[in-house]
Amino acid sequence: MPSPSPAPSRAPSYATVLRTRHAARTFGAALLGRLSYGMVSLSLMLAVKDATGSYSVAGAVMALFGAASVFLSPARAALIDRHGPRRALPPMAGVYAALLTALACATWRPGASSLLLGVFAVAAGACTPPLGPVMRTLWSSLVPERELLRRAYSLDGVAEELLFVTGPLLVGVVVTFTVPAAGVVISAVLVLVGALALVSSPAVRGIATTPSDQEADTPQDAPRERRLLGIVEVRHAAIVAAAVGLCLGGLDLLVVAFTEQRHQGASVAWVLAALSAGSAVGGLGYGAVSWRAPNRVRLPVPAAGLGVAMAVAGLSTDVYVLAAVVAAAGVFVAPALTTAYLVADESVSAGSRTQAGAWVNTAVNAGSSAGTAAVGLLVDRLPPAVCFAVAAVPALLGAAAVARGAVGRSRISRS
């Protein structure tokens, strides 16, 4: 069984989180595997483009890969909850790594079949191991004290943000010396080694699995296992996560359009780096504060802050102002997602935590894809300021809907 969290008398801190028994080892293994996700998208896109000579085929293959990965995430998480990480994660990671290797082999030289690449991409996406949701479930077992858990989730979110900055940089190094398909192979190795190291951690032994319907503790627990989105708190967490994803997906494309209009396309990386830096600062600061209000009350606040910052970004006069405002917007990203994961985690039984976290993860990823697609339809038709304002709407509406629901539930509970 995982050791309990440190005694409450010890001041909660990020160092306390990492000093918890088995925490550093488990977290390191999860990050190693999750680094694969920071590399695989760019590696695969470049590999498919080189193998087929077509950006259209590369985009279609990546869309298939992403859709299968995102929309089947709750189903894969349900397998983890049902059978436990030790039984479900190794075969999932093994098949995923094998399919990535097959994709790498197919794209190593020009002339690959577009149909074959699409089939491999769908199959690989369907098997993507949910290392992020599994790690957040493990945090709940490693540090059950809520103050420490909030810090653990903040640290996890910031680390994940940095992985998605580091991954493309590593791909850039790889393609300097060899073909992009090599990056796909490295991604396969990382996810397999990371997953196997993760399940070998003693922390995994105490993870609860979902009981059968006959074994559910109470009648109230049974529907929770079947329909997690029927739980208001989980639904609110998913709404906020989707709203954040919509904003971020739109923001990426808007930054590209903004910089290209000013003939400063090379500044895109710096503006997006400012977003990641702001998110890291916001996540670490958010986790370090002892908040009095419960998570479900705080949930809409950072989403609203993100929406306001997005709208203000549209008023930027140059790239430097845009970078500053985007960094300010980033301050709200990690707190919004951290709170969403915490709300989902505390709203379900132990045997459903992975699946609840996966719904939040699915919401933010699906929102990001939808946001990019929606803004893509608008960016050539409307002024940038209007596009930024439109991209801000999901966060503001999501925050308003969740805040209204929380107020309504509070009134009902008091009556």
Beta strands, then each sheet from edge to edge (+ up, - down):
end
